[in-house]
Amino acid sequence: MKLTIVDSEPSVVALVDSLDRLPTQPPSIYVDIEGVQLCRHGSISIIQLFVLPKNHVFLIDVFVLQEKAFCTSNRSGTDLRSILESALVPKVFFDVRNDSDALFAHFQISLQGIHDVQLLEVATRSWAKERVIGLDKCIEKDALLTVEAIAMWKATKQKGVSLFAPEHGGSYEVFNTRPMLQDVIDYCTQDVVYLPVLWKMYNRKISRPWMRKVQDETLERVRVSQTASYEPRGKDKILSPWGKGNRPDNTGARRSGTLTMTTVAQKAATEAPKKTAATQPDTKPQSQASVGEADLRRSARLAAFKAARKTREVTAEIERPLTKLDLPSRSKNELEGGSQKRTDTTLDPANVHPKWTCITCGREMQEVQKEDHLTGKQHIARVKRTATAASGGARQTGTAKEKTRRARAATIRSPQTEEVAMELKPRPINAGKAKDTGTNRRTNQAAVPVSQQRGLPYPPDHCFSGFAGCVVSGNFRYEYETAFSLEDVDYSLCDKDCGWCGHCMNGVDF
């Protein structure tokens, strides 16, 4: 670890340059301050900055530099004041209250972007949160030091305390002794270097709700420390913000609920007779009991008013109309404003077209598709084949396969054997057109057209332009086509590899 004492303007510029563009997660700057009675009534002597990424400790000699320590800027115009007041640069303190009080009172620096390790310790504590503890106990309890490291830390701590603590025969003026004593340097250094360890330990255990509470309370600590009523040596500073009955009063201090009520009642009982005697000399002063009763009645009326307002809010919440945000807890019928049975849009007569059956092809379809079907290529080809079969003739193609197919078609389509043949003849599987190649050999399915492979029900030259119906759902309109039944179709008459009738697709594993 490197140590630098900043006691001149060039060293301040070098410090500001080293603080530029540091990572923010985890925080890179850890701060502690020492001085003579560190608060608005004392003075600041030394500011310790530990830069974690560079493992470098800077001891800023504020006693020598005074205002120059904060207003000396580098070439880019950045100074230490702007860094301390920046909300984008996180800075870690332990109990920021007196440090913020001293910086604001002596140098008008309003801290922002602060993490308070003391509050993090209370928030992650599994036992009572009534009181806060000091940095010494946090290091002993949570820094996870070895026995030898703890012994060395305590020895260094004791040397520093014996120098400045009045109860040990020391004086705080030792922080203003120049050149700095080595024991003072060691004391200032060892506390700030353990702040990253504690921050990492507590930040790993804390939950998000508690982290928000810690952030809010840290801002409140900085705000209260800058008020005129802040007491740097108040006995209530040992109380945790989340202990039972620890609530802030108007002065920013924390008192128990009973103590605050007693103080208000006593103050009212003492000041009311004085005001009355000054404004109305002939009026008899009220007794302390009557003033206390009036105070209690006023509190009761205020509580009743708050309860009534909360009741109105709850009633309005219950009676408000349902919205889509209530979907997880309310049914669709409730969202529509009633529990009556809804009519299915798919059964609406306005959305269903009459059916029509082609006698030649034997296909059932919607009436709106009749014209397109009669002018289609497949229907015209079927009519020609049926006429040829009825006249007993067959088109000569020059191949034995075509002759056999025409002969079979003429036999099946004869009026005498048509019904018997359709009932007895099984559906043929044309293995030559589409082979069962399995899922591992899809490249061999040459008989399956591209349009069928993409999920279309039939190739474009067999499409019908009409639609069978529609379904209206909200702002969307879905149109659909009729699925035809082909149980009565003779597949042996099909001479196309279109794949839409299903005959060419038998035996194909998709």
C-alpha positions in Angstrom: 0.0 0.0 0.0 1.3 3.4 -0.9 1.0 6.5 1.3 1.2 10.2 0.3 0.9 13.3 2.4 -0.8 16.1 0.5 0.4 19.4 1.9 1.0 21.6 -1.2 -0.9 22.8 -4.2 1.0 20.6 -6.7 0.3 17.6 -4.6 -3.4 18.5 -4.5 -3.4 18.7 -8.3 -1.8 15.2 -8.4 -4.4 13.9 -6.0 -7.3 15.3 -8.1 -5.8 13.7 -11.2 -5.6 10.3 -9.5 -9.3 10.6 -8.5 -10.4 11.1 -12.1 -12.3 8.4 -14.0 -12.4 5.8 -11.2 -14.8 2.9 -11.2 -18.0 3.4 -9.2 -19.0 -0.2 -8.4 -17.7 -1.0 -5.9 -17.0 2.6 -4.7 -13.4 3.6 -5.2 -13.1 6.4 -2.6 -13.2 5.8 1.1 -13.0 8.9 3.5 -12.3 9.6 7.1 -11.6 12.9 8.8 -9.7 13.8 12.0 -9.6 17.1 13.8 -9.8 19.0 17.0 -13.4 18.4 18.3 -14.5 17.5 14.8 -17.7 19.4 14.2 -18.9 23.0 13.5 -17.5 24.0 16.9 -14.0 22.5 16.2 -11.7 22.3 13.2 -10.6 19.9 10.5 -6.9 18.8 10.6 -6.5 15.8 8.3 -8.7 14.1 5.6 -7.8 10.5 4.8 -8.7 9.3 1.3 -8.1 5.6 0.4 -8.3 5.0 -3.3 -9.1 1.3 -3.6 -8.3 0.6 -7.3 -4.8 2.1 -6.8 -4.3 0.8 -3.2 -3.2 4.3 -2.3 -3.8 6.4 0.9 -3.7 10.2 0.7 -3.5 12.2 3.9 -4.7 15.7 3.0 -3.2 18.3 5.4 -6.2 20.7 5.8 -4.6 22.4 8.8 -1.8 23.7 6.4 -3.7 24.1 3.1 -7.1 25.3 4.5 -9.3 26.4 1.5 -6.6 25.5 -1.0 -7.2 21.8 -0.3 -10.7 22.1 -1.8 -10.4 24.8 -4.5 -7.2 23.9 -6.2 -8.2 22.4 -9.6 -6.3 20.5 -12.3 -6.2 21.3 -16.0 -9.7 20.0 -16.6 -11.1 22.3 -13.9 -11.9 19.5 -11.4 -11.1 20.1 -7.7 -11.7 18.2 -4.5 -14.8 20.2 -3.7 -16.6 19.1 -6.9 -15.6 15.5 -6.2 -17.1 15.6 -2.7 -20.3 17.3 -3.9 -20.8 15.0 -6.9 -23.6 12.6 -6.7 -22.1 10.5 -9.5 -18.9 9.8 -7.5 -19.7 7.4 -4.6 -17.8 8.1 -1.4 -17.9 5.8 1.7 -17.9 7.2 5.2 -18.4 5.7 8.7 -21.0 7.8 10.5 -21.0 10.8 8.1 -22.8 13.2 10.5 -20.0 15.0 12.2 -17.8 14.9 9.1 -20.6 16.5 7.0 -21.2 19.0 9.8 -17.6 20.1 9.8 -17.2 20.3 6.0 -20.4 22.3 5.7 -19.7 24.7 8.5 -16.1 25.5 7.7 -15.9 25.1 3.9 -19.6 25.2 2.8 -19.2 21.7 1.2 -22.5 19.8 0.9 -21.7 16.1 0.6 -23.5 14.0 -2.0 -23.1 10.4 -3.2 -22.5 9.1 0.3 -22.5 5.5 1.6 -22.6 5.2 5.4 -21.1 1.9 6.6 -22.5 2.4 10.1 -26.1 2.3 8.7 -25.2 -0.7 6.5 -24.1 -2.6 9.6 -27.4 -1.9 11.4 -29.4 -2.9 8.3 -27.7 -6.2 7.9 -27.8 -7.0 11.6 -29.8 -10.1 12.6 -30.2 -9.0 16.2 -31.7 -5.9 17.8 -31.4 -2.7 15.8 -31.9 -0.3 18.7 -28.4 1.2 18.8 -25.5 1.8 16.4 -21.9 0.7 17.1 -18.6 2.3 16.5 -15.9 1.5 13.9 -13.8 -0.4 16.3 -16.4 -3.0 17.1 -17.3 -3.3 13.4 -13.7 -4.1 12.5 -13.3 -6.6 15.4 -16.6 -8.3 14.5 -16.8 -8.2 10.7 -13.4 -7.5 9.2 -12.5 -11.2 9.5 -8.9 -10.4 10.6 -6.6 -13.0 12.0 -5.5 -13.0 15.6 -2.2 -11.4 14.8 -3.7 -8.7 12.6 -6.2 -7.8 15.3 -3.4 -7.6 17.9 -1.4 -5.3 15.6 -4.4 -3.1 14.8 -5.3 -2.7 18.5 -1.7 -1.8 19.4 -1.6 0.9 16.7 -5.1 2.1 17.8 -4.0 2.4 21.4 -0.9 4.5 20.6 -3.0 7.0 18.7 -5.7 7.2 21.4 -3.1 7.8 24.1 -1.9 10.8 22.1 -5.2 12.7 21.5 -7.7 11.3 24.0 -8.0 13.7 27.0 -9.1 10.8 29.3 -5.8 9.1 28.5 -3.7 12.3 29.1 -3.6 13.3 25.4 -4.8 16.3 23.4 -6.6 16.7 20.1 -4.0 19.3 19.2 -1.7 16.5 18.3 -3.4 16.3 14.9 -2.1 19.9 14.3 1.5 19.1 15.1 3.8 19.5 12.1 5.5 17.4 10.8 3.0 14.7 11.5 3.9 12.2 14.1 4.4 8.6 12.8 1.9 7.3 15.4 -0.7 9.8 14.1 0.0 8.7 10.5 -0.5 5.1 11.4 -3.6 5.8 13.4 -5.2 7.8 10.5 -4.2 5.2 7.9 -5.4 2.0 9.6 -9.0 3.0 10.1 -9.7 4.1 6.5 -8.1 1.0 4.9 -10.7 -1.3 6.6 -13.7 0.6 5.2 -13.7 -1.3 1.8 -13.7 -4.6 3.7 -16.7 -3.7 5.8 -18.6 -2.2 2.9 -18.1 -5.3 0.8 -19.2 -7.5 3.7 -22.4 -5.6 4.5 -23.3 -4.9 0.8 -23.2 -8.6 0.1 -25.7 -9.4 2.9 -28.1 -6.5 2.6 -31.4 -6.8 0.7 -32.8 -4.3 -1.8 -35.6 -2.9 0.5 -33.1 -2.3 3.3 -30.6 -0.8 0.8 -33.3 1.8 -0.1 -33.8 2.5 3.6 -30.1 3.0 4.2 -29.9 5.4 1.2 -32.8 7.4 2.5 -31.4 7.6 6.0 -28.0 8.5 4.7 -29.5 11.5 2.9 -31.4 12.4 6.0 -28.2 12.3 8.1 -26.4 14.7 5.7 -29.4 17.0 5.7 -29.8 17.1 9.4 -26.1 17.7 10.0 -26.4 20.9 8.0 -29.3 22.4 10.0 -28.8 25.0 12.7 -30.4 22.7 15.4 -28.0 19.8 14.9 -26.2 18.8 18.1 -22.8 17.1 17.3 -22.4 15.6 20.8 -26.0 14.7 21.4 -26.7 11.6 23.5 -29.4 10.4 21.0 -26.8 9.8 18.3 -26.2 6.3 19.6 -29.8 5.4 18.7 -30.5 3.6 15.5 -33.0 5.1 13.0 -34.9 1.8 12.9 -35.2 1.0 16.6 -38.5 0.8 18.3 -39.7 4.3 19.2 -36.7 6.0 17.6 -38.4 8.7 15.5 -37.1 12.1 14.4 -38.6 15.2 15.9 -38.6 18.7 14.5 -35.0 19.4 15.5 -33.7 16.3 13.6 -32.8 14.5 16.9 -34.3 11.2 17.8 -36.4 10.7 20.9 -38.7 8.0 22.2 -42.4 8.6 21.8 -43.2 9.0 25.5 -40.4 11.6 26.0 -41.6 13.7 23.1 -45.3 13.7 24.3 -44.2 14.7 27.8 -42.0 17.5 26.5 -44.8 18.9 24.3 -47.3 18.8 27.2 -44.9 20.5 29.6 -44.0 23.1 27.1 -47.7 23.9 26.4 -48.5 24.0 30.1 -45.7 26.4 30.7 -46.1 28.8 27.8 -49.9 29.0 27.6 -50.3 30.9 30.9 -47.6 33.3 29.9 -49.3 34.1 26.6 -52.6 34.4 28.2 -51.3 36.8 30.9 -49.6 38.9 28.3 -52.6 39.3 26.0 -55.5 39.1 28.4 -54.5 40.3 31.9 -58.0 39.7 33.4 -58.2 36.1 32.3 -57.3 33.4 34.8 -54.5 31.1 33.6 -55.4 27.6 32.7 -54.1 24.7 34.8 -51.5 22.2 33.5 -54.2 19.5 33.6 -56.6 21.4 31.4 -53.9 22.2 28.9 -52.9 18.5 28.8 -56.5 17.5 28.2 -56.9 19.9 25.3 -53.7 18.6 23.8 -55.0 15.0 24.1 -58.4 16.0 22.5 -56.6 17.7 19.6 -54.5 14.5 19.1 -57.6 12.4 19.2 -59.4 14.5 16.6 -56.3 14.3 14.4 -56.2 10.5 14.7 -59.9 10.3 13.9 -59.5 12.5 10.9 -56.6 10.3 9.6 -58.6 7.1 10.2 -61.6 8.5 8.3 -59.5 9.6 5.4 -57.9 6.2 5.2 -61.3 4.5 5.3 -62.4 6.7 2.3 -59.3 5.8 0.4 -59.9 2.1 1.0 -63.6 2.4 0.0 -62.7 4.2 -3.2 -60.1 1.5 -4.0 -62.7 -1.2 -3.6 -65.4 0.6 -5.6 -63.2 1.7 -8.5 -64.0 0.1 -11.9 -61.9 -2.8 -13.0 -59.0 -2.4 -15.4 -56.8 -4.6 -17.4 -54.1 -4.3 -14.7 -56.4 -6.5 -12.5 -56.2 -9.5 -14.9 -54.1 -11.7 -12.5 -56.8 -11.5 -9.8 -60.1 -11.0 -11.7 -61.9 -13.0 -14.3 -62.7 -12.0 -17.9 -66.5 -11.7 -17.1 -65.7 -9.2 -14.3 -63.6 -7.1 -16.7 -66.6 -6.9 -19.1 -68.7 -5.4 -16.2 -70.9 -8.4 -15.5 -71.1 -12.1 -15.0 -73.6 -12.9 -17.8 -72.7 -15.6 -20.3 -71.0 -14.2 -23.3 -71.8 -15.2 -26.9 -68.9 -17.0 -28.8 -68.0 -14.8 -31.8 -67.2 -17.9 -33.9 -70.9 -18.9 -33.8 -72.2 -15.5 -34.9 -74.5 -16.2 -38.0 -73.0 -13.1 -39.6 -69.6 -14.7 -39.7 -70.6 -18.1 -41.1 -71.3 -18.6 -44.8 -73.6 -21.3 -46.4 -71.9 -24.5 -47.7 -71.8 -25.8 -51.3 -70.7 -29.2 -52.7 -69.2 -29.7 -56.1 -70.8 -32.7 -57.8 -67.9 -33.3 -60.1 -65.1 -33.1 -57.5 -67.2 -34.2 -54.5 -65.7 -31.4 -52.3 -67.6 -29.4 -49.8 -66.8 -25.7 -49.5 -68.3 -22.3 -48.7 -70.7 -20.6 -51.1 -68.3 -17.7 -51.5 -65.7 -20.1 -52.9 -67.9 -21.6 -55.6 -67.0 -19.3 -58.4 -63.3 -19.5 -57.8 -63.5 -23.3 -57.6 -65.4 -23.7 -60.9 -62.9 -21.5 -62.8 -59.9 -23.3 -61.2 -57.5 -25.5 -63.1 -58.0 -28.5 -60.9 -61.8 -28.5 -61.4 -61.6 -28.0 -65.1 -59.1 -30.9 -65.4 -61.4 -33.1 -63.3 -64.3 -32.3 -65.5 -62.3 -33.3 -68.6 -61.2 -36.6 -67.0 -64.7 -37.4 -65.9 -66.1 -36.8 -69.4 -63.4 -39.0 -70.9 -64.1 -41.8 -68.5 -67.8 -41.6 -69.1 -67.4 -41.9 -72.9 -65.2 -45.0 -72.5 -62.2 -43.3 -74.1 -58.8 -42.8 -72.6 -56.1 -40.3 -73.5 -53.0 -42.0 -74.9 -49.8 -40.8 -73.2 -47.4 -43.3 -74.6 -46.6 -44.8 -71.1 -48.0 -48.0 -69.5 -48.5 -46.1 -66.3 -50.9 -43.6 -67.8 -52.9 -46.3 -69.6 -53.3 -48.2 -66.4 -54.4 -45.1 -64.4 -57.0 -44.2 -67.1 -58.4 -47.6 -67.1 -58.8 -47.8 -63.4 -60.4 -44.4 -63.4 -63.0 -45.4 -66.0 -63.8 -48.5 -64.0 -64.2 -46.8 -60.6 -66.2 -43.9 -62.1 -68.8 -46.1 -63.9 -72.2 -45.6 -62.4 -72.6 -49.3 -61.5 -69.4 -49.8 -59.5 -68.7 -46.3 -58.1 -70.4 -46.7 -54.7 -69.0 -50.3 -54.1 -65.5 -49.2 -55.2 -65.4 -46.2 -52.9 -66.4 -48.3 -49.9 -64.0 -51.3 -50.5 -61.0 -49.6 -52.0 -58.4 -48.6 -49.4 -56.5 -45.4 -49.7 -53.4 -46.1 -51.8 -49.9 -45.0 -50.7 -47.9 -43.8 -53.6 -44.4 -44.6 -52.3 -42.9 -43.4 -55.6 -44.1 -39.8 -55.1 -43.1 -39.3 -51.4 -40.9 -41.7 -49.5 -40.9 -42.2 -45.8 -37.4 -40.8 -45.4 -37.5 -40.1 -41.7 -36.4 -37.0 -39.8 -32.7 -37.5 -40.5 -33.0 -37.5 -44.3 -35.2 -34.5 -45.2 -33.2 -33.7 -48.3 -34.7 -36.7 -50.1 -38.3 -35.5 -49.9 -38.2 -34.1 -53.5 -41.9 -35.0 -53.9 -43.0 -32.5 -51.2 -43.4 -29.0 -52.7 -41.7 -26.0 -51.1 -45.0 -24.4 -50.3 -46.1 -27.4 -48.3 -42.8 -27.6 -46.4 -43.3 -24.0 -45.3 -46.7 -24.8 -43.8 -49.1 -23.7 -46.6 -52.1 -26.0 -47.0 -51.7 -26.2 -50.8 -49.5 -24.5 -53.5 -50.4 -21.1 -54.9 -52.0 -22.4 -58.1 -54.7 -24.2 -56.0 -55.5 -21.3 -53.7 -59.1 -20.0 -53.3 -59.5 -16.2 -52.9 -62.6 -16.4 -50.7 -62.6 -17.0 -46.9 -64.9 -19.2 -44.9 -65.4 -16.9 -42.0 -63.9 -14.6 -39.5 -63.4 -14.2 -35.7 -63.4 -10.8 -34.1 -61.4 -10.5 -30.9 -60.8 -7.0 -29.5 -59.1 -4.9 -32.1 -58.1 -7.9 -34.2 -60.0 -9.7 -37.0 -58.9 -13.3 -37.8 -60.1 -14.8 -41.1 -60.0 -18.6 -41.7 -60.7 -21.0 -44.6 -62.7 -24.2 -44.6 -60.9 -27.6 -44.1 -62.4 -29.9 -46.7 -63.3 -33.5 -46.2 -61.7 -35.8 -48.8 -63.0 -39.2 -47.7 -65.0 -39.6 -50.9 -62.2 -38.6 -53.4 -60.5 -41.2 -55.5 -56.8 -40.4 -55.1 -55.8 -42.6 -58.1 -57.2 -40.0 -60.4 -54.7 -37.4 -59.1 -51.8 -36.9 -61.5 -50.2 -33.9 -59.7 -47.5 -33.8 -57.0 -48.9 -30.8 -55.3 -49.4 -32.4 -51.9 -52.4 -30.4 -50.9 -55.0 -33.3 -51.0 -52.9 -35.4 -48.6 -52.6 -38.3 -51.0 -49.0 -37.5 -51.9 -48.1 -36.9 -48.3 -49.1 -40.3 -46.9 -46.1 -42.0 -45.3 -44.0 -38.8 -45.0 -42.6 -38.3 -41.5 -42.6 -34.6 -40.6 
